[in-house]
Amino acid sequence: MARAIGKYSVAIEGHRTSVSLEPEFWHALKVIAAARGVTLGALVTEVDRMRAGNLSSALRVFVLKEIVK
């Protein structure tokens, strides 16, 4: 069962912002970043550049797309 949504702080192009995500999605982002050899901030910045809507939603969709590859 998923735990409560948490607030996580990350820098996007030098600006601090926070996203609201379930801990499982945050952990998955860390794993994906490590597998790619990039920082978590760099990965979130990449998703931020591609998104059309809410950053938290874009991060969830990104994780799901990575899982089904």
Buried (B, 14 or more C-beta within 10 A) or exposed (E): EEEEBEEBEBBBEEEEEEBBBBEEBBEBBEEBBEEEEBBBBEBBBBBBEEBEEEBBBBBBEBBEEBEEE
